[in-house]
């Protein structure tokens, strides 16, 4: 049951506009003129920066997350998504009387900052193979399941999404995954999963001994 003061309730108590969006819909851009706050009711969105040749993913928004359209980022749905949207002024007024949603806002902003700092560190100090190793290790630690032969990790992202997170191209990310598989460090039992079979080699490549590069 949803608690009485969950973020969902903060939106229910306001005249929020409910929007059902398809995958690939651009909710906001750096030049977006509307200033709105939204809660993700269902689905998934990507928050990214974009240049002439590539995009860098800063964060993914999941159900229950609260974010704003008024940022210097691109916000795009990566699956069919339902949002509840309100004007920023209305949301600010609601927080003055019921600050329950502040915790969710701070959690999302903290995750965005953490991911952004990690991305800057990776781009500055690590090559792409090390970034991919760190990415796979992070997934294994957060969501992996120990099975016979290694750690089974769900991989909901496609190679283009992974490349965007790593600051590289889809071709490079795909080639490295294939190389890791040939080297015996991982297997791809399905399109949506990875079996990490050699955590030690990934840790060494990622610089888990404290070094970077």
Secondary structure as GFF3:
##gff-version 3
##sequence-region A 1 213
A	DSSP	alpha_helix	7	12	.	.	.	ID=ss1
A	DSSP	beta_strand	17	21	.	.	.	ID=ss2
A	DSSP	beta_strand	26	28	.	.	.	ID=ss3
A	DSSP	beta_strand	36	42	.	.	.	ID=ss4
A	DSSP	beta_strand	45	50	.	.	.	ID=ss5
A	DSSP	beta_strand	55	61	.	.	.	ID=ss6
A	DSSP	beta_strand	66	68	.	.	.	ID=ss7
A	DSSP	beta_strand	74	77	.	.	.	ID=ss8
A	DSSP	beta_strand	81	87	.	.	.	ID=ss9
A	DSSP	alpha_helix	88	97	.	.	.	ID=ss10
A	DSSP	three_ten_helix	99	101	.	.	.	ID=ss11
A	DSSP	alpha_helix	102	125	.	.	.	ID=ss12
A	DSSP	alpha_helix	128	143	.	.	.	ID=ss13
A	DSSP	beta_strand	145	147	.	.	.	ID=ss14
A	DSSP	beta_strand	150	154	.	.	.	ID=ss15
A	DSSP	alpha_helix	159	166	.	.	.	ID=ss16
A	DSSP	alpha_helix	170	182	.	.	.	ID=ss17
A	DSSP	beta_strand	186	190	.	.	.	ID=ss18
A	DSSP	beta_strand	193	196	.	.	.	ID=ss19
A	DSSP	alpha_helix	199	206	.	.	.	ID=ss20
###
